[in-house]
Amino acid sequence: MERLQKYIASSGYCSRRKAEELIKKGLVTVNGNIVSEMGLKVSSKDEIEVEGNKISRENKEYYLLYKPRGVVTTVSDDKNRKTVVDLIETNTRIYPVGRLDYDTTGVLILTNDGELANGLMHPRNKIDKCYVAKVKGIPESKNLKLLLKGVVVDNVKVRASRVKMKKVDKKNNTCMIYLTIHDGRNHQVKKMLSTIGLEVLKLKRESVSFLTLNGLNSGEYRILNPKEIHKLYNEIGIKKEQ
């Protein structure tokens, strides 16, 4: 037995938070009865419908994709562009954990596990997301330190937990900036670097937590193993059996 909102999230229908909203709105029924209060516990023997759709548990699937340039990080696209989901061979309704811009490459997790996805995206868990950016311009050390202290992006103060400059090319006025963040706001890395006068020419996410691109080429993916999934759950503070 487990709480209704968690069961709905485990089915892959939506996140736990969204499930709670739907319950409050009276859009969830259990065995034909509308449920509008939190706390009800259910099992696989119960008949559960959300917004008129019967749900059941899905087997959880976890993928690590090397997202290529020119692919949108979404489940579907109204412009008929290729999506990251199109790159994964599965009949399960999976979705990306967070976003990478159309022209950004690198590590992307896809899953139908709403509990894990929400935990990895929530800033309170401080999951490392490491990026390398080729930029136009060569910043002074004091400007890089501003990224550690915090800069304002879209009226919100954000900061990097680590910043390092490498491969300085004075002739072409470019360099590589390595930085680690815990948030995942829209175009955050590009906007952070823009605040110190740097234009991003290329951007790649090299890792999320301990997961890297090792062994993958652009556009390739692999299935996460049970040990990695267990470790990711530990990262978000949830103990889960292997």
N, C-alpha and C positions, 0 to 999 in steps of 0.2 A: 504493500500500500504506500502511496505517496501523494503529496498535495496535488490538487487538480492543475494548478498553473504550471507546476514542474512537469507533470505528465504531458500537458499540451506542448510545452517547449521540447520535450524529449521526442515527440512525434515528428518534429521538424516543421510543424505548421507555422510557428512564429516564436519570438523570444518570450522568455518568462514574463518580462515587464509588459509586453503587448498582450500576453494571455491574461494578465491581471486586469488590464484595461477592458478587455472583451468580457471578462466575467462580471465586472462592475456594471457594464452596460446591458447585462442580461442576454448576451449573445451566445452563451454556452449552456448546453443542456446535458444532464447526466441521467441516463435511463428515462429520457422523455421529460424530465423536470428541469425547469430553468434554475440555474444557480447564479446568484448575484453577490454572494459573500465569500470571502477568502476562508481557507482552512479545511475545506472538504477534502477527504482523502479518497482516492479511487484506485482501482486495479485494472488489469487488462480484461477482466470479466465484465466491467461496466461498459455500457454503450455511450460514447461521448461524441457530441456534435458541437462544432464551433462554426458560427455563422451559417448553420445549415449543412455543414460538411462533416461527414463522419470521419473520425480520425483514429488512427492506431499507431502503435510504436513502429518506428522504422529502425532497421539495423543502422548503426552509426557508421559513417564513412568519413575518412580524414585524408586529405591530399595536400601535398606540398608542390606548388607549381612555380616554375621559373617563368614568370610573366614576360612575354616579349613586348616590344614596342608596337603600337598600333592596334592594341586590343583593349576593349573597354572592360572595366572591372564592375560588371553587373551581371544579372541573370539573363536579361533580355535588353534589346536596344531598338528604339523606334526608328533609327536610321539604318537598320539592318547591318550594322557593323558587327564584326566577330567579337564575341564575348569570351571571358575567361572560362565560363562554364562550357562553352563549345569545345574547349581544348581537352576536357576530361571525358573519358569513356565510361559513362555510368548512366543507369536509368533512374537513379535516385535524385530527388530534388535537393541538390546542394547549392550553397551560396558562398560568396567570398567573405572572408573575415577582414573587414576594413576595406580600404580602397587604395589603388595606385592609379595615378593619372594615365591618360591614353598613351602619352609618350614616355612614361616611366616604366622601367623594367625591374625585375627582381623577385624576391621571395613573396609568395602569396599563399595563404592557407585557405582551403575550401573545405566545407563540411556541412552536415545537416544537424550538427550538435549545437543547439542554441545556447545551452549553458556554458560550454567552453568558449564559443564565439564571443558572447557577451563579456565573459571574464577577461579574455585576451584584449578586448577593445577598451575596457574601462580604465581610465587614467589612474584610478586608485591602486591598481595592481602593479603599476610601474613596469610594464613589460617593455624590455629594450627593443627598439626598432632602429637598426643601424643603416645609415645611408651613405653613399659616396656620390658627390656631385662634382662634375666638371663645370667650373664657373669662369665667366669673363671678369677679369679683375684679380688683383692680388691684395688681400686685406692685410691691414696692420694687426699686430697681436692684440692691441687694445679693442679692436672691433670684434675680433673673434670672442674675446672675453665677454662682450655684451650679450652674445648668444647664450652664455652660461648663466649670466645674471638674469636674463629675461628680456624679451622684446615684445612689443604689442603687435598682434596680428588679428585683424578683424575685431578690434576693440577688446581683445582678450590677451592677457600677458602669458606668453609661453616661453619655455626655456629648453636648452639642450642639456643633457646630463654629461655629455662628452663632446669635445670638438678638437679636430686636429687638421693641420694643413700639410699636404704633401705634393710632390711633383710640380714644383713651381716652374713655369715656363715664361720667363721675363720677355722673351722675344715676341711671343704671341699674346702676352698679357693674360695668361690663364693659369689655373692651378686646380688641384683636387682637394675638396673639403670633405672630411669624414666627420659625421656627426650622429649622435644617438639621441632619440627623443622617446617620450613615453606617451604623448598624445597622438592623435591621428586626424587632425582637422584638415579640411579641404585645402589642398595645395600648401600645406603648412611649411614644408622644408623650403620650397621655392620662395614663399613669402618671408620666411625668417631671414634667408640669405639676402633677399631684396632690401631688407631694412638696413643692412650694412653695405649697400651699394654693389651687390654681386648679382649678375645675371646667370641663371642656371642654363647651361648648354646641354647637359646630359644628366640624368638622375637615375640611380639604381639603388634598390633596397637590398642590401647584402645579407641581412639576417633579421629574424624575429625570434627573440629569446635565444635559445641555443640552436635553432634551426638555420642552416645555411644552404647555399646553392651547390655545395660539393656534389659532384657526380652528375649534375644536370646541365644540359644545354638549353639555350633559349627555346621556350615552347614546350619543353619536356616537364613531366611530373612524376611523382612517386607516391605510393601509399605510406602514410605514417605507421610505424610499428607500435605495438602495445606499450612498449617501454617509453617511447616518445610521448604518446598520448597521456600516460600516467604522469610523466614529468611535467607536461604542460598543465595538467590539473593541479599539480603541486605548486606551480608558478602562480596560479590564481587563488591559491589558498584553499583548495578543495581536495580532500582525501578521497581517492577513488581506487577501487581494487583493480589490479591488473588482470 
